[in-house]
Amino acid sequence: MTRIALVTAIAAAGVDDDLTPLLDACARAGMAVQVRAWDDPTVGWSRFDAAILRSPWDYVPRLREFLDWSARVSAQTRLINPLPVVRWNTDKHYLAELAARGVPIVPTAFVEPDMEPLPTLQAFLAAHPHAAEFVVKPSVGAGSKDAQRYARSQEFAAANHLARLLDADRSAMLQPYLSSVDEHGETALMFFAGEFSHAIRKGPLLRPDEGPTNQLFAAESIAPRLPSQDELALADRVMAAAREALQLDEPPLYARVDLIRDDAGGPCLLELELCEPSLFFAHAPGSADRFAATLMEEFR
Protein backbone atom coordinates (compact mmCIF):
# COMPACT_ATOMS: atom_id res chain seq x y z
CA MET A 1 0.00 0.00 0.00
CA THR A 2 1.24 3.47 -0.89
CA ARG A 3 2.24 5.45 2.22
CA ILE A 4 1.65 9.18 2.01
CA ALA A 5 2.58 11.98 4.42
CA LEU A 6 0.44 15.11 4.48
CA VAL A 7 2.90 17.80 5.48
CA THR A 8 1.90 20.49 7.97
CA ALA A 9 3.86 22.49 10.56
CA ILE A 10 4.02 22.29 14.33
CA ALA A 11 2.72 25.88 14.46
CA ALA A 12 -0.24 24.95 12.24
CA ALA A 13 -1.50 22.10 14.41
CA GLY A 14 -5.29 22.22 14.54
CA VAL A 15 -5.75 25.14 12.14
CA ASP A 16 -5.73 23.36 8.74
CA ASP A 17 -9.42 22.80 8.00
CA ASP A 18 -8.56 20.69 4.94
CA LEU A 19 -6.83 17.89 6.82
CA THR A 20 -9.82 16.14 8.41
CA PRO A 21 -11.93 15.88 5.22
CA LEU A 22 -8.84 14.84 3.25
CA LEU A 23 -7.90 12.14 5.77
CA ASP A 24 -11.47 10.83 5.68
CA ALA A 25 -11.51 10.82 1.87
CA CYS A 26 -8.18 9.00 1.70
CA ALA A 27 -9.43 6.42 4.18
CA ARG A 28 -12.50 5.82 2.01
CA ALA A 29 -10.16 5.37 -0.97
CA GLY A 30 -8.08 2.82 0.94
CA MET A 31 -4.88 4.88 1.17
CA ALA A 32 -2.45 4.89 4.09
CA VAL A 33 -2.07 8.58 4.94
CA GLN A 34 -0.51 10.25 7.98
CA VAL A 35 -0.10 13.88 9.00
CA ARG A 36 3.49 14.93 9.76
CA ALA A 37 5.09 18.33 10.48
CA TRP A 38 7.93 19.46 8.26
CA ASP A 39 9.79 20.87 11.27
CA ASP A 40 9.51 17.71 13.39
CA PRO A 41 13.07 16.30 13.37
CA THR A 42 11.89 12.83 14.43
CA VAL A 43 10.04 12.11 11.16
CA GLY A 44 11.64 9.52 8.89
CA TRP A 45 10.58 10.82 5.50
CA SER A 46 12.09 7.89 3.61
CA ARG A 47 9.38 5.69 5.14
CA PHE A 48 6.83 7.41 2.90
CA ASP A 49 6.29 7.02 -0.83
CA ALA A 50 5.37 10.71 -1.07
CA ALA A 51 5.25 13.83 1.06
CA ILE A 52 2.44 16.16 0.00
CA LEU A 53 2.77 19.76 1.14
CA ARG A 54 -0.47 20.86 2.74
CA SER A 55 0.01 23.42 5.52
CA PRO A 56 3.67 24.25 6.30
CA TRP A 57 2.39 27.76 6.90
CA ASP A 58 5.23 29.01 9.08
CA TYR A 59 7.78 28.79 6.25
CA VAL A 60 7.76 32.53 5.49
CA PRO A 61 10.18 33.66 8.25
CA ARG A 62 12.05 30.35 7.84
CA LEU A 63 12.24 30.18 4.06
CA ARG A 64 15.87 29.09 3.75
CA GLU A 65 15.31 26.39 6.37
CA PHE A 66 12.14 25.24 4.61
CA LEU A 67 13.78 25.08 1.18
CA ASP A 68 16.73 23.16 2.65
CA TRP A 69 14.25 20.73 4.20
CA SER A 70 12.42 20.42 0.87
CA ALA A 71 15.68 19.56 -0.87
CA ARG A 72 16.57 16.91 1.74
CA VAL A 73 13.12 15.34 1.60
CA SER A 74 13.19 15.32 -2.21
CA ALA A 75 16.27 13.11 -1.97
CA GLN A 76 14.42 10.68 0.33
CA THR A 77 10.94 10.49 -1.17
CA ARG A 78 8.70 12.18 -3.73
CA LEU A 79 7.83 15.76 -2.76
CA ILE A 80 4.52 17.08 -4.09
CA ASN A 81 4.44 19.61 -5.51
CA PRO A 82 8.11 19.09 -6.46
CA LEU A 83 11.11 21.12 -5.34
CA PRO A 84 11.46 23.34 -8.47
CA VAL A 85 7.80 24.35 -8.10
CA VAL A 86 8.27 25.11 -4.40
CA ARG A 87 11.35 27.25 -5.02
CA TRP A 88 9.58 29.20 -7.76
CA ASN A 89 6.23 29.64 -6.06
CA THR A 90 7.32 30.69 -2.56
CA ASP A 91 8.47 34.06 -3.93
CA LYS A 92 5.89 36.21 -5.72
CA HIS A 93 8.44 37.44 -8.24
CA TYR A 94 6.85 34.64 -10.28
CA LEU A 95 4.08 37.15 -11.07
CA ALA A 96 6.50 39.13 -13.24
CA GLU A 97 7.39 35.98 -15.15
CA LEU A 98 3.74 35.14 -15.75
CA ALA A 99 3.03 38.73 -16.83
CA ALA A 100 5.88 38.47 -19.34
CA ARG A 101 4.09 35.42 -20.75
CA GLY A 102 0.92 37.43 -21.32
CA VAL A 103 -1.01 36.72 -18.13
CA PRO A 104 -2.94 39.79 -16.88
CA ILE A 105 -1.89 40.35 -13.27
CA VAL A 106 -2.71 42.96 -10.64
CA PRO A 107 -0.25 45.77 -11.55
CA THR A 108 2.81 45.11 -9.40
CA ALA A 109 6.05 46.96 -8.70
CA PHE A 110 8.74 44.96 -6.90
CA VAL A 111 10.92 46.82 -4.42
CA GLU A 112 14.28 45.29 -3.59
CA PRO A 113 16.26 45.72 -0.34
CA ASP A 114 18.82 48.08 -1.91
CA MET A 115 16.14 50.55 -3.08
CA GLU A 116 15.06 53.70 -1.24
CA PRO A 117 11.53 53.21 0.15
CA LEU A 118 10.03 56.72 -0.02
CA PRO A 119 11.25 57.72 -3.51
CA THR A 120 10.28 54.28 -4.84
CA LEU A 121 6.80 54.58 -3.35
CA GLN A 122 6.39 58.11 -4.73
CA ALA A 123 7.38 56.90 -8.20
CA PHE A 124 4.82 54.09 -7.93
CA LEU A 125 2.06 56.52 -6.92
CA ALA A 126 2.98 58.82 -9.80
CA ALA A 127 2.71 55.87 -12.19
CA HIS A 128 -0.79 55.06 -10.83
CA PRO A 129 -2.46 58.46 -10.42
CA HIS A 130 -5.98 56.99 -10.33
CA ALA A 131 -5.27 54.53 -7.51
CA ALA A 132 -7.04 55.96 -4.45
CA GLU A 133 -5.54 53.19 -2.33
CA PHE A 134 -2.64 50.79 -2.63
CA VAL A 135 -1.13 47.75 -0.93
CA VAL A 136 2.30 47.11 0.55
CA LYS A 137 3.24 43.47 1.10
CA PRO A 138 6.30 41.20 1.08
CA SER A 139 7.19 39.15 -1.98
CA VAL A 140 7.63 36.13 0.30
CA GLY A 141 4.46 35.97 2.35
CA ALA A 142 1.35 33.93 3.02
CA GLY A 143 -2.09 34.47 4.45
CA SER A 144 -1.90 38.29 4.09
CA LYS A 145 0.65 38.44 6.92
CA ASP A 146 2.71 41.67 6.77
CA ALA A 147 0.38 43.08 4.10
CA GLN A 148 -1.47 46.36 4.57
CA ARG A 149 -3.78 48.65 2.64
CA TYR A 150 -3.11 52.40 2.52
CA ALA A 151 -4.74 55.57 1.21
CA ARG A 152 -2.60 57.93 -0.88
CA SER A 153 -2.60 60.34 2.07
CA GLN A 154 -0.77 57.70 4.15
CA GLU A 155 2.36 57.88 2.04
CA PHE A 156 4.79 58.20 4.96
CA ALA A 157 3.22 55.38 6.99
CA ALA A 158 3.38 53.17 3.91
CA ALA A 159 7.00 54.14 3.30
CA ASN A 160 7.84 53.18 6.88
CA HIS A 161 6.14 49.80 6.35
CA LEU A 162 8.15 49.38 3.17
CA ALA A 163 11.36 50.34 4.98
CA ARG A 164 10.75 47.74 7.70
CA LEU A 165 10.48 45.02 5.07
CA LEU A 166 13.57 46.20 3.18
CA ASP A 167 15.61 46.59 6.38
CA ALA A 168 14.82 42.96 7.13
CA ASP A 169 16.34 42.10 3.72
CA ARG A 170 12.91 41.23 2.32
CA SER A 171 11.76 42.18 -1.17
CA ALA A 172 8.40 43.94 -1.22
CA MET A 173 5.52 44.59 -3.60
CA LEU A 174 3.43 47.66 -4.34
CA GLN A 175 0.02 47.19 -5.96
CA PRO A 176 -2.98 49.45 -6.58
CA TYR A 177 -5.86 48.37 -4.37
CA LEU A 178 -8.55 47.23 -6.80
CA SER A 179 -11.82 48.36 -5.25
CA SER A 180 -13.84 45.65 -7.01
CA VAL A 181 -12.66 43.23 -4.33
CA ASP A 182 -14.77 45.09 -1.72
CA GLU A 183 -17.96 44.22 -3.61
CA HIS A 184 -17.10 41.02 -5.45
CA GLY A 185 -14.25 39.56 -3.37
CA GLU A 186 -11.71 37.18 -4.86
CA THR A 187 -12.44 34.05 -6.85
CA ALA A 188 -10.17 31.13 -5.96
CA LEU A 189 -10.24 28.23 -8.43
CA MET A 190 -8.88 24.82 -7.41
CA PHE A 191 -7.25 22.45 -9.93
CA PHE A 192 -6.30 18.82 -9.38
CA ALA A 193 -3.81 17.42 -11.93
CA GLY A 194 -4.72 20.29 -14.23
CA GLU A 195 -8.49 19.71 -14.07
CA PHE A 196 -10.79 22.31 -12.54
CA SER A 197 -12.44 21.01 -9.38
CA HIS A 198 -14.29 23.83 -7.59
CA ALA A 199 -14.15 27.49 -6.64
CA ILE A 200 -14.85 29.70 -3.66
CA ARG A 201 -15.35 33.39 -2.98
CA LYS A 202 -12.97 35.04 -0.52
CA GLY A 203 -14.15 38.28 1.02
CA PRO A 204 -11.80 41.28 1.23
CA LEU A 205 -8.93 40.68 3.65
CA LEU A 206 -7.27 44.09 3.85
CA ARG A 207 -9.40 46.72 5.57
CA PRO A 208 -8.63 50.44 5.83
CA ASP A 209 -6.55 51.47 8.86
CA GLU A 210 -6.19 47.86 9.95
CA GLY A 211 -2.60 46.77 10.45
CA PRO A 212 -1.07 43.48 9.33
CA THR A 213 -2.23 40.39 11.22
CA ASN A 214 -0.09 39.03 14.04
CA GLN A 215 -1.47 35.54 13.50
CA LEU A 216 -0.18 32.76 11.24
CA PHE A 217 -2.70 33.96 8.63
CA ALA A 218 -5.56 36.45 8.45
CA ALA A 219 -9.11 35.26 9.10
CA GLU A 220 -11.06 34.81 5.87
CA SER A 221 -14.72 34.99 4.86
CA ILE A 222 -15.31 32.04 2.52
CA ALA A 223 -18.34 30.93 0.49
CA PRO A 224 -18.84 28.61 -2.51
CA ARG A 225 -18.75 30.31 -5.90
CA LEU A 226 -19.46 29.27 -9.46
CA PRO A 227 -16.72 30.88 -11.55
CA SER A 228 -17.58 32.80 -14.70
CA GLN A 229 -16.39 31.72 -18.12
CA ASP A 230 -13.80 34.49 -18.31
CA GLU A 231 -12.43 33.46 -14.91
CA LEU A 232 -12.16 29.83 -16.00
CA ALA A 233 -10.47 30.86 -19.24
CA LEU A 234 -7.92 33.01 -17.43
CA ALA A 235 -7.23 30.30 -14.84
CA ASP A 236 -6.47 27.88 -17.69
CA ARG A 237 -4.08 30.47 -19.19
CA VAL A 238 -2.36 30.88 -15.83
CA MET A 239 -1.90 27.13 -15.47
CA ALA A 240 -0.49 26.83 -18.99
CA ALA A 241 1.90 29.76 -18.48
CA ALA A 242 3.15 28.28 -15.20
CA ARG A 243 3.83 24.94 -16.87
CA GLU A 244 5.82 26.73 -19.57
CA ALA A 245 7.77 28.77 -17.04
CA LEU A 246 8.59 25.70 -14.96
CA GLN A 247 9.08 23.41 -17.99
CA LEU A 248 6.75 20.81 -16.48
CA ASP A 249 5.77 17.76 -18.52
CA GLU A 250 2.60 17.39 -16.46
CA PRO A 251 0.45 19.93 -14.60
CA PRO A 252 1.02 20.27 -10.86
CA LEU A 253 -0.94 17.78 -8.78
CA TYR A 254 -2.77 20.64 -7.10
CA ALA A 255 -3.07 24.36 -7.69
CA ARG A 256 -5.17 27.33 -6.63
CA VAL A 257 -5.60 30.35 -8.89
CA ASP A 258 -6.72 33.54 -7.09
CA LEU A 259 -8.38 36.13 -9.32
CA ILE A 260 -9.91 39.57 -8.82
CA ARG A 261 -11.54 42.05 -11.19
CA ASP A 262 -9.57 45.03 -12.50
CA ASP A 263 -10.98 48.53 -12.92
CA ALA A 264 -12.26 47.62 -16.39
CA GLY A 265 -14.12 44.60 -15.00
CA GLY A 266 -11.86 41.90 -16.42
CA PRO A 267 -10.30 39.17 -14.29
CA CYS A 268 -6.63 39.35 -13.40
CA LEU A 269 -4.28 37.19 -11.39
CA LEU A 270 -3.65 38.06 -7.76
CA GLU A 271 -1.75 34.89 -6.80
CA LEU A 272 -1.03 31.40 -8.07
CA GLU A 273 -0.68 28.97 -5.16
CA LEU A 274 1.30 25.82 -5.97
CA CYS A 275 3.07 25.17 -2.69
CA GLU A 276 0.67 24.95 0.28
CA PRO A 277 -2.73 26.39 -0.66
CA SER A 278 -5.88 25.88 1.32
CA LEU A 279 -8.20 23.90 -0.96
CA PHE A 280 -11.45 24.61 0.91
CA PHE A 281 -12.84 21.08 0.79
CA ALA A 282 -15.57 21.97 3.30
CA HIS A 283 -17.14 24.39 0.81
CA ALA A 284 -17.38 21.95 -2.09
CA PRO A 285 -19.03 18.58 -1.37
CA GLY A 286 -17.11 15.75 -3.02
CA SER A 287 -13.95 17.80 -3.58
CA ALA A 288 -11.89 15.93 -0.97
CA ASP A 289 -12.88 12.65 -2.63
CA ARG A 290 -11.88 14.07 -6.01
CA PHE A 291 -8.49 14.97 -4.60
CA ALA A 292 -8.11 11.50 -3.07
CA ALA A 293 -9.03 9.97 -6.44
CA THR A 294 -6.35 12.17 -8.05
CA LEU A 295 -3.82 10.78 -5.58
CA MET A 296 -4.95 7.20 -6.27
CA GLU A 297 -4.48 7.73 -10.00
CA GLU A 298 -1.08 9.34 -9.46
CA PHE A 299 0.22 6.32 -7.54
CA ARG A 300 -1.57 3.60 -9.49
Protein Blocks (a to p, Z undefined) as FASTA:
>chain_A
ZZddddddfklgoiamklmmmmmmmmmnopacddddfklmkbcfklpmbdcdfblmklmm
mmmmmmmmmmmmmmmmccdddfklmmmmmpcklmmmmmmnopacdddddddfkbcfklmm
mmmmmmmmmlmbdcdddfbdgehiaiacddfklmmmmmmmmmmmmmnopacddddddfkl
mmnopaddddeehiafbdcddddfbdghiacdfbfbdcdddddddddfklmmmmmmmmmm
mmmmnopabdcfbdcddddddfkopacdfbdcfklgcehlmloghklmmmmmmmmmmmZZ
